[in-house]
Amino acid sequence: MANVVRAALVQATWTGDTESMIAKHEEHAREAARRGAKIIGFQEVFNAPYFCQVQEPEHYRWAEPVPDGPTVTRMRELARETGMVIVAPVFEIDGSGFYYNTAAVIDADGSYLGKYRKHHIPQVKGFWEKYYFKPGNLGWPVFDTAVG
């Protein structure tokens, strides 16, 4: 069984605010670590509501830089605490003002390994993602983590 890696995936309901949503995911991660998970993945833009059902500029407020934004910084601390690899999807604003649907990859020691920017951006009723996100421009990176 030495080649088995236990993974956890979280899909949670919106709590109403970013702080409580992040706290909810931290608790899910701690429970997953207690149950032996070595890697955890959170849902798309986990620290905000899924706002792509509408096209309204007010939702750009959810965007933050990666890796130095508040959510990824906090997830790095959580990875150190739990010893798990964390995949943390957030709404990214980059240094040039472009927006992406991004997943930050954080190793079990809390180090930031890199990010993946979603390539396929739908634009159909209920999924107006092109209103918010540019297609990914980083290719399909592979990350060497503590678990694989």
Steps between C-alpha positions, in 0.01 A plus 500: 500500500801732494393633159152606616437872538177597672340809343213721612271713287274772637181642346326726750204735504560877506492637853437863409848647548862425419626473857252234607542317169876475546453395864258229386758365255775513763287278722433259213876485438581434864244218508640354177852509648373327816356228274830451320464714187829619352353728232181705485327686220242771553220600262532761229538853647441348846531826696214675317158413365489357150408835345515402133124456471487877446717758323542781753816701567447490877636143501849613404538584871566130565825504300839490672864448402657155495713405691512805723129557554332435834340167411809327362708640787255350746494167312879486516475525879234228501719269289786545750263429789340189351793364298272466196541613140223754426349595166330835559292642210446877513402792278840645409592851393852510360745792506384630162133513595383178333272255677524120506330199652811370675595206720799558727698186586651500848733228626465328836766725655308814397719589206325642194578275203317686226162545342275371228274743315185341360514481120147413395281793598129441429265778394147361508194576712589448864873478426599850383865435583648693206353815653740451795790278394756498219604155377803359676841587358736280702454171318430184696760499778592191695601547863737280698333489843569315823251233390575470130 
